[in-house]
Amino acid sequence: MTPQNATPPQGATPPQGAMAPRGAMTPQDLVIRMLPPFAGWLALAALALPGGSPLRGAAVAVFLSVGPGAALVGICGPALRARRAEAPVERRDPHFERHSDLLERLMLAVLLSVSAAMLVATVLIAAHAFSGDRVLLTLTLLTTLAAFCPRLRASPPTPGTAPRKRKGSTL
């Protein structure tokens, strides 16, 4: 039996079923975390295209509609996943919980993105510094900052309290 802090010999593969240490980031997690800022920097680069270019409009629209919100939802993702959706009594969809949680995160990302864009635009208008390029640059910088923020952890249930009702349909 090896001590828990011992490192495996070089070239050894972890036993099947072994997981990465808690809080360790895999390359796939890093790629997913960096997608929203990458979309923002891509939208900024698309500003170099001619004004009527469909590619320019698509890049900016996709980032503004989902990018900032996706980065913010990523910060609170573990806390959101702590409470799964509850399926209705008469379920027709066997994957209701998974689909409901995905839809919830998608809608939250879109609404947070629109809110962030409106807030940044309002602040820039109040500062007499409004332009579309400045809004896009500010949102890209905020999205990049949010991508580097640590994730929120779900709070453990406190002993002696009744379990909270699960979110989802009350039917």
Secondary structure per residue as TSV (DSSP state, phi and psi in degrees):
chain	resnum	aa	ss	phi	psi
A	1	M	-	360.0	133.9
A	2	T	-	-100.0	149.0
A	3	P	-	-64.5	157.5
A	4	Q	T	-66.9	-30.9
A	5	N	T	-87.7	-2.2
A	6	A	-	-71.2	142.8
A	7	T	-	-93.2	143.9
A	8	P	-	-69.7	154.3
A	9	P	-	-61.9	153.2
A	10	Q	T	-60.0	134.9
A	11	G	T	88.5	-9.7
A	12	A	-	-78.6	141.5
A	13	T	-	-96.0	145.6
A	14	P	-	-66.4	151.6
A	15	P	-	-61.6	153.1
A	16	Q	T	-63.2	136.7
A	17	G	T	93.0	-11.8
A	18	A	-	-72.8	142.8
A	19	M	-	-111.6	161.3
A	20	A	-	-68.1	155.0
A	21	P	-	-57.2	149.0
A	22	R	T	-60.7	131.7
A	23	G	T	90.4	-7.6
A	24	A	-	-74.2	139.5
A	25	M	-	-101.4	128.2
A	26	T	-	-86.2	162.1
A	27	P	H	-58.0	-35.1
A	28	Q	H	-65.2	-39.8
A	29	D	H	-63.0	-39.6
A	30	L	H	-65.2	-41.4
A	31	V	H	-63.9	-44.5
A	32	I	H	-64.1	-40.3
A	33	R	H	-65.6	-32.4
A	34	M	H	-91.0	-3.4
A	35	L	H	-61.4	-47.9
A	36	P	H	-61.2	-45.8
A	37	P	H	-64.3	-35.8
A	38	F	H	-61.8	-40.0
A	39	A	H	-64.3	-36.2
A	40	G	H	-66.9	-44.5
A	41	W	H	-67.8	-32.7
A	42	L	H	-67.0	-39.4
A	43	A	H	-65.3	-39.0
A	44	L	H	-64.7	-39.6
A	45	A	H	-66.8	-31.7
A	46	A	H	-69.0	-16.0
A	47	L	T	-65.8	-17.0
A	48	A	T	-75.9	-15.0
A	49	L	S	-73.7	162.3
A	50	P	-	-58.9	153.1
A	51	G	T	-56.4	-37.1
A	52	G	T	-92.9	10.6
A	53	S	-	-69.1	128.3
A	54	P	H	-63.7	-31.9
A	55	L	H	-65.3	-39.8
A	56	R	H	-63.0	-48.7
A	57	G	H	-62.4	-40.2
A	58	A	H	-66.4	-44.1
A	59	A	H	-62.5	-44.0
A	60	V	H	-69.0	-42.9
A	61	A	H	-64.8	-42.2
A	62	V	H	-63.9	-44.8
A	63	F	H	-65.1	-47.3
A	64	L	H	-65.2	-30.0
A	65	S	H	-83.5	-23.7
A	66	V	H	-133.1	-29.8
A	67	G	H	-56.4	-62.1
A	68	P	H	-60.3	-39.3
A	69	G	H	-66.6	-37.4
A	70	A	H	-64.3	-38.7
A	71	A	H	-66.2	-39.7
A	72	L	H	-69.8	-39.4
A	73	V	H	-66.3	-33.1
A	74	G	H	-62.5	-33.7
A	75	I	H	-65.3	-43.4
A	76	C	T	-98.7	13.7
A	77	G	H	-55.6	-51.4
A	78	P	H	-60.7	-35.4
A	79	A	H	-69.0	-34.8
A	80	L	H	-69.9	-35.5
A	81	R	H	-77.1	-8.2
A	82	A	T	-66.6	-32.0
A	83	R	S	-118.2	107.3
A	84	R	-	-79.0	159.0
A	85	A	E	-70.0	152.5
A	86	E	E	-108.8	129.0
A	87	A	-	-75.2	151.4
A	88	P	-	-65.9	163.2
A	89	V	S	-59.3	-48.8
A	90	E	S	-94.3	90.9
A	91	R	-	-92.5	135.5
A	92	R	S	-104.0	-21.1
A	93	D	-	-109.3	115.9
A	94	P	T	-68.0	-17.8
A	95	H	T	-108.9	32.6
A	96	F	H	-57.1	-45.7
A	97	E	H	-60.8	-45.7
A	98	R	H	-66.5	-45.1
A	99	H	H	-65.8	-39.3
A	100	S	H	-64.6	-42.3
A	101	D	H	-67.4	-38.7
A	102	L	H	-65.3	-42.9
A	103	L	H	-64.1	-39.3
A	104	E	H	-61.5	-46.6
A	105	R	H	-67.3	-37.2
A	106	L	H	-65.2	-47.7
A	107	M	H	-65.3	-37.4
A	108	L	H	-64.9	-39.3
A	109	A	H	-64.2	-43.4
A	110	V	H	-65.3	-47.0
A	111	L	H	-67.1	-37.6
A	112	L	H	-67.6	-35.4
A	113	S	H	-65.3	-46.4
A	114	V	H	-62.9	-42.2
A	115	S	H	-63.5	-42.8
A	116	A	H	-64.4	-41.1
A	117	A	H	-63.8	-42.3
A	118	M	H	-66.3	-40.3
A	119	L	H	-65.5	-45.7
A	120	V	H	-64.0	-43.8
A	121	A	H	-62.5	-41.1
A	122	T	H	-64.0	-42.3
A	123	V	H	-64.1	-42.2
A	124	L	H	-68.8	-34.6
A	125	I	H	-65.3	-44.1
A	126	A	H	-63.9	-30.1
A	127	A	T	-88.3	4.3
A	128	H	T	55.7	39.7
A	129	A	-	-131.9	25.3
A	130	F	-	-74.4	133.0
A	131	S	-	-158.9	155.3
A	132	G	H	-61.2	-38.8
A	133	D	H	-64.4	-39.2
A	134	R	H	-69.5	-37.6
A	135	V	H	-62.4	-46.7
A	136	L	H	-63.2	-43.5
A	137	L	H	-64.1	-43.8
A	138	T	H	-63.5	-44.3
A	139	L	H	-65.7	-35.8
A	140	T	H	-66.2	-42.2
A	141	L	H	-65.0	-42.0
A	142	L	H	-66.3	-36.9
A	143	T	H	-66.4	-41.3
A	144	T	H	-63.3	-42.5
A	145	L	H	-62.1	-43.6
A	146	A	H	-64.9	-32.3
A	147	A	H	-67.9	-27.2
A	148	F	H	-90.7	-6.6
A	149	C	S	-71.0	147.8
A	150	P	-	-69.6	153.2
A	151	R	-	-77.3	145.4
A	152	L	-	-76.5	140.6
A	153	R	-	-97.3	149.9
A	154	A	-	-71.5	137.6
A	155	S	-	-75.4	135.7
A	156	P	-	-71.1	151.1
A	157	P	-	-64.7	139.8
A	158	T	-	-82.0	139.0
A	159	P	T	-66.0	142.7
A	160	G	T	89.2	0.0
A	161	T	S	-107.6	152.4
A	162	A	-	-71.2	143.6
A	163	P	-	-63.5	142.7
A	164	R	-	-72.9	149.6
A	165	K	-	-68.1	138.4
A	166	R	-	-70.4	149.9
A	167	K	E	-77.4	160.6
A	168	G	E	127.2	-160.6
A	169	S	-	-70.7	144.3
A	170	T	-	-98.2	4.0
A	171	L	-	-76.5	360.0
